[in-house]
């Protein structure tokens, strides 16, 4: 057993990930032997694949709503039970494959410094297959250094993770930033390294998938604003307000003006392409081409509509006391 293997275990979560899960577990088993797979009702033989890699398998009760947060908590519980001496856990989504050398680099950083969470660079496996995969690839191209939150793939110190109660089981999205808020309140710091970490396979080929994913993001920021108001200078509140303005207020105002002042109506409509151009010209993703940044700008504006829908879904659930079910984008067309 290597020094890395004696301190680090992996929790992978998934649902009908197919061959992506095989690649995920094969890459994880290069570095660690303490491996847990948590399944959320797969019907494609995922459990059998995980068993073939010697992973401890947890099958979630379908009678309780599935969430990634619930899966990660269940995986952590099983990992700690099976190997109580571990100090770190690498969480990973089952549609991701580890880059070679990632765990060694991350563990070196964790052991040299006091970070609570360390993550790295995620990239898309096939960004050239569809514009939606490209947008995912651009989404992963985020800033490095000390950051406010990690994504689903990250190494976390087990003690502080348990001290804050793990993930919030009932969150259908945005569970990682929410966890990072609570870790930060206890002095935990998050680092994103400029090191390749995982290869993700979004498999997004239809506008309906993009819509569902954007709707889930809108739900996530609305819930984040509700649970942790003011965090990160009110970033979540601003995102929710932006969705309301672009997806509801401006369209309603445009309709009101359509029969009264055609010039004002056209001016309001022109705000949408102008905003997309403004975002694209800023090159928010400098590692991508100007064309790609313009596509990203268009997506940022267009996504306000599904994001507003997600925010409304959260607001209605909050009002009625009914929790939203998962908003899934894979498997839709």
C-alpha positions as CSV (number, residue, x, y, z in Angstrom):
1,X,0.0,0.0,0.0
2,X,1.4,3.4,-1.0
3,X,1.3,6.5,1.2
4,X,-1.4,7.9,-1.0
5,X,-3.4,4.8,-0.9
6,X,-3.3,4.6,2.9
7,X,-4.8,8.1,3.3
8,X,-7.2,8.6,0.3
9,X,-10.3,6.8,-0.8
10,X,-12.7,7.4,-3.7
11,X,-16.5,7.8,-3.7
12,X,-18.0,7.6,-7.2
13,X,-21.7,8.2,-7.8
14,X,-23.8,7.4,-10.8
15,X,-26.9,6.4,-12.6
16,X,-26.9,4.6,-15.9
17,X,-23.5,6.0,-16.9
18,X,-22.6,3.0,-19.0
19,X,-19.0,2.8,-20.3
20,X,-18.2,6.1,-18.7
21,X,-18.5,4.5,-15.3
22,X,-16.1,1.7,-16.4
23,X,-13.5,4.4,-17.4
24,X,-14.1,6.2,-14.1
25,X,-13.5,3.2,-11.9
26,X,-10.6,1.9,-13.9
27,X,-8.8,5.3,-13.6
28,X,-9.6,5.5,-9.9
29,X,-8.2,2.1,-9.2
30,X,-4.8,3.1,-10.6
31,X,-4.2,5.1,-7.4
32,X,-6.4,3.8,-4.7
33,X,-7.9,0.5,-3.4
34,X,-10.5,2.0,-1.1
35,X,-13.2,2.6,-3.6
36,X,-17.0,3.0,-3.1
37,X,-19.6,3.3,-5.8
38,X,-23.1,4.6,-5.0
39,X,-25.8,3.8,-7.4
40,X,-29.1,5.7,-7.9
41,X,-31.4,3.2,-9.5
42,X,-29.3,2.2,-12.6
43,X,-30.7,-0.4,-15.0
44,X,-27.7,-0.7,-17.2
45,X,-25.5,-3.1,-15.2
46,X,-23.6,-0.3,-13.4
47,X,-23.6,-2.2,-10.1
48,X,-22.1,-5.3,-11.7
49,X,-19.4,-3.1,-13.4
50,X,-18.5,-1.5,-10.0
51,X,-18.4,-5.0,-8.3
52,X,-15.9,-6.2,-11.0
53,X,-13.5,-3.5,-9.9
54,X,-13.7,-4.6,-6.3
55,X,-15.6,-1.5,-5.2
56,X,-17.9,-1.4,-2.2
57,X,-21.3,-0.8,-3.7
58,X,-24.2,1.1,-2.1
59,X,-27.6,1.0,-3.8
60,X,-29.8,3.8,-2.7
61,X,-33.3,3.1,-1.6
62,X,-35.6,4.3,-4.5
63,X,-38.3,5.1,-2.0
64,X,-36.4,8.2,-1.1
65,X,-35.8,10.9,-3.7
66,X,-32.4,10.5,-5.4
67,X,-29.9,13.4,-5.1
68,X,-26.2,13.6,-5.8
69,X,-25.8,15.0,-2.2
70,X,-27.5,12.0,-0.7
71,X,-25.4,9.6,-2.8
72,X,-22.1,11.3,-1.7
73,X,-23.1,11.2,1.9
74,X,-24.0,7.5,1.7
75,X,-20.7,6.8,-0.1
76,X,-18.7,8.7,2.6
77,X,-20.4,6.8,5.3
78,X,-19.5,3.4,3.7
79,X,-16.0,4.5,3.0
80,X,-15.3,5.6,6.6
81,X,-16.9,2.4,7.9
82,X,-14.8,0.1,5.6
83,X,-11.5,2.1,6.0
84,X,-11.7,4.3,9.1
85,X,-8.0,5.3,8.9
86,X,-8.5,7.4,5.7
87,X,-8.0,11.2,6.1
88,X,-9.2,12.3,2.6
89,X,-12.0,11.4,0.2
90,X,-12.0,12.0,-3.5
91,X,-15.5,12.5,-4.8
92,X,-16.2,12.0,-8.5
93,X,-19.2,11.8,-10.8
94,X,-19.5,8.5,-12.6
95,X,-19.3,10.2,-16.0
96,X,-15.8,11.4,-15.3
97,X,-12.4,9.8,-15.8
98,X,-9.4,10.8,-13.7
99,X,-6.4,12.4,-15.4
100,X,-3.1,10.5,-14.7
101,X,-1.1,12.2,-11.9
102,X,-4.0,14.2,-10.5
103,X,-4.3,12.5,-7.2
104,X,-0.6,12.6,-6.5
105,X,-0.5,16.3,-7.3
106,X,-3.5,17.1,-5.2
107,X,-2.4,15.1,-2.2
108,X,1.0,16.8,-2.2
109,X,-0.8,20.1,-2.0
110,X,-3.1,19.0,0.7
111,X,-0.3,17.6,2.9
112,X,1.9,20.7,2.4
113,X,-0.9,23.2,3.2
114,X,-4.1,23.5,5.2
115,X,-6.7,23.4,2.4
116,X,-10.0,21.8,3.3
117,X,-10.8,21.1,-0.4
118,X,-8.6,20.7,-3.5
119,X,-9.9,20.4,-7.0
120,X,-8.4,20.8,-10.4
121,X,-9.3,21.2,-14.1
122,X,-12.2,19.4,-15.6
123,X,-12.6,19.2,-19.4
124,X,-15.0,17.7,-21.8
125,X,-14.2,14.5,-23.6
126,X,-15.9,15.5,-26.9
127,X,-16.3,19.3,-27.0
128,X,-16.4,19.3,-30.8
129,X,-19.3,16.9,-31.1
130,X,-22.0,19.4,-30.2
131,X,-22.3,23.1,-29.3
132,X,-23.8,22.0,-25.9
133,X,-20.7,19.9,-25.1
134,X,-18.6,22.9,-26.1
135,X,-20.5,25.1,-23.7
136,X,-19.9,22.6,-20.9
137,X,-16.2,22.6,-21.7
138,X,-16.2,26.4,-21.5
139,X,-18.1,26.2,-18.2
140,X,-15.3,24.1,-16.7
141,X,-12.6,26.7,-17.7
142,X,-12.8,28.6,-14.4
143,X,-10.3,30.6,-12.3
144,X,-7.6,28.9,-10.2
145,X,-6.1,29.6,-6.8
146,X,-8.2,30.2,-3.7
147,X,-11.9,30.0,-4.7
148,X,-15.3,30.1,-3.1
149,X,-16.5,26.6,-4.2
150,X,-15.6,23.4,-5.9
151,X,-17.6,21.2,-8.2
152,X,-18.6,17.5,-7.9
153,X,-15.0,16.3,-8.4
154,X,-12.8,17.3,-5.5
155,X,-10.7,15.9,-2.7
156,X,-11.9,16.9,0.8
157,X,-10.5,16.3,4.2
158,X,-12.8,13.9,6.0
159,X,-12.7,15.4,9.5
160,X,-13.9,18.9,8.6
161,X,-16.4,17.4,6.1
162,X,-17.9,15.3,8.9
163,X,-17.8,18.2,11.3
164,X,-20.2,20.3,9.2
165,X,-22.5,17.3,8.6
166,X,-21.5,16.5,5.0
167,X,-23.7,17.5,2.1
168,X,-27.3,18.5,2.4
169,X,-29.2,15.4,1.3
170,X,-32.3,17.3,0.0
171,X,-30.5,19.6,-2.4
172,X,-31.2,18.6,-6.0
173,X,-28.4,20.8,-7.4
174,X,-25.7,23.1,-6.2
175,X,-24.8,20.9,-3.2
176,X,-21.0,21.5,-3.6
177,X,-21.1,25.3,-3.3
178,X,-23.5,25.0,-0.4
179,X,-21.1,22.7,1.4
180,X,-18.2,25.0,0.7
181,X,-20.1,27.9,2.4
182,X,-20.4,25.9,5.6
183,X,-16.8,24.7,5.4
184,X,-15.7,28.4,4.9
185,X,-17.7,29.4,8.0
186,X,-15.5,27.0,9.9
187,X,-12.3,28.3,8.4
188,X,-12.0,25.8,5.6
189,X,-10.3,27.0,2.4
190,X,-10.8,25.7,-1.1
191,X,-8.1,25.5,-3.8
192,X,-8.5,25.0,-7.5
193,X,-5.2,23.9,-9.0
194,X,-4.2,24.6,-12.5
195,X,-3.7,20.8,-13.0
196,X,-5.8,18.4,-15.2
197,X,-8.2,16.5,-12.9
198,X,-11.0,14.8,-14.8
199,X,-12.4,14.2,-18.2
200,X,-16.2,14.6,-18.3
201,X,-18.6,13.2,-20.8
202,X,-21.7,15.4,-20.9
203,X,-23.3,13.6,-23.9
204,X,-25.5,16.7,-24.7
205,X,-26.8,16.7,-28.2
206,X,-30.2,18.4,-28.0
207,X,-31.4,21.8,-27.0
208,X,-33.8,20.1,-24.6
209,X,-30.8,18.8,-22.6
210,X,-29.3,22.2,-22.5
211,X,-32.6,23.7,-21.3
212,X,-33.0,21.1,-18.5
213,X,-29.4,21.7,-17.4
214,X,-29.9,25.5,-17.4
215,X,-33.2,25.1,-15.5
216,X,-31.4,23.0,-12.8
217,X,-28.8,25.8,-12.5
218,X,-31.6,28.3,-12.0
219,X,-33.1,26.2,-9.2
220,X,-29.6,25.9,-7.6
221,X,-28.9,29.6,-7.4
222,X,-32.4,30.4,-6.2
223,X,-32.0,27.9,-3.3
224,X,-28.4,29.1,-2.6
225,X,-29.8,32.7,-2.3
226,X,-32.5,31.4,0.1
227,X,-30.1,29.4,2.3
228,X,-27.1,31.6,2.4
229,X,-28.2,35.2,1.6
230,X,-25.3,37.6,1.0
231,X,-22.6,34.9,0.4
232,X,-19.9,35.9,-2.1
233,X,-21.3,39.5,-2.1
234,X,-24.7,38.3,-3.1
235,X,-23.7,36.5,-6.3
236,X,-26.7,34.1,-6.1
237,X,-29.2,36.9,-5.5
238,X,-27.8,38.8,-8.5
239,X,-28.1,35.7,-10.7
240,X,-31.8,35.2,-9.7
241,X,-32.6,38.9,-10.2
242,X,-31.0,38.7,-13.6
243,X,-33.1,35.8,-14.7
244,X,-36.3,37.6,-13.6
245,X,-35.3,40.7,-15.5
246,X,-34.3,39.0,-18.8
247,X,-36.9,36.2,-18.8
248,X,-39.9,38.0,-17.4
249,X,-39.7,41.7,-16.9
250,X,-38.3,42.7,-20.3
251,X,-40.6,40.4,-22.3
252,X,-43.6,41.7,-20.4
253,X,-42.6,45.3,-21.0
254,X,-41.9,44.5,-24.6
255,X,-45.5,43.1,-25.0
256,X,-46.9,46.2,-23.4
257,X,-45.1,48.5,-25.8
258,X,-45.6,46.4,-28.9
259,X,-49.0,48.0,-29.7
260,X,-48.1,51.5,-28.5
261,X,-44.5,52.4,-29.4
262,X,-42.9,50.3,-32.1
263,X,-39.5,52.1,-31.7
264,X,-39.4,51.4,-27.9
265,X,-40.5,47.8,-28.6
266,X,-37.7,47.2,-31.1
267,X,-35.2,48.9,-28.8
268,X,-36.1,46.5,-25.9
269,X,-35.8,43.5,-28.2
270,X,-32.4,44.6,-29.4
271,X,-31.1,44.4,-25.8
272,X,-30.9,40.6,-26.1
273,X,-28.4,40.4,-29.0
274,X,-26.6,43.4,-27.7
275,X,-26.1,41.8,-24.3
276,X,-24.9,38.5,-26.0
277,X,-22.4,40.5,-28.1
278,X,-21.2,42.4,-25.0
279,X,-20.5,39.2,-23.1
280,X,-18.8,37.6,-26.0
281,X,-16.6,40.5,-26.7
282,X,-15.4,40.5,-23.1
283,X,-13.9,37.0,-23.8
284,X,-15.1,35.5,-20.5
285,X,-13.3,32.3,-21.4
286,X,-10.0,33.5,-22.7
287,X,-8.7,30.0,-23.5
288,X,-11.3,29.7,-26.2
289,X,-11.6,31.4,-29.6
290,X,-13.6,34.6,-30.3
291,X,-16.2,32.5,-32.0
292,X,-16.6,30.2,-29.0
293,X,-16.9,33.2,-26.7
294,X,-19.7,34.7,-28.9
295,X,-21.5,31.3,-28.7
296,X,-21.0,31.4,-24.9
297,X,-22.4,35.0,-24.8
298,X,-25.5,33.9,-26.7
299,X,-26.0,31.0,-24.3
300,X,-25.6,33.2,-21.3
301,X,-28.5,35.4,-22.5
302,X,-30.7,32.6,-23.8
303,X,-30.2,30.5,-20.6
304,X,-32.0,33.2,-18.6
305,X,-35.3,31.7,-19.6
306,X,-34.7,28.2,-18.3
307,X,-32.9,29.6,-15.3
308,X,-36.0,31.7,-14.5
309,X,-38.1,28.5,-14.9
310,X,-35.8,26.7,-12.4
311,X,-36.0,29.7,-10.0
312,X,-39.8,29.7,-10.2
313,X,-39.8,26.0,-9.6
314,X,-37.9,26.5,-6.4
315,X,-40.1,29.4,-5.3
316,X,-43.3,27.4,-5.8
317,X,-41.8,24.5,-3.9
318,X,-40.8,26.8,-1.1
319,X,-44.3,28.2,-1.0
320,X,-46.1,24.9,-1.1
321,X,-43.6,23.0,1.1
322,X,-42.9,20.4,-1.5
323,X,-39.3,19.6,-2.4
324,X,-38.4,19.5,-6.1
325,X,-37.4,16.2,-7.7
326,X,-34.2,15.9,-9.6
327,X,-33.9,17.9,-12.8
328,X,-32.0,15.6,-15.2
329,X,-30.6,16.4,-18.6
330,X,-29.1,13.1,-19.6
331,X,-31.4,10.7,-21.4
332,X,-33.6,13.5,-22.7
333,X,-34.0,14.5,-26.3
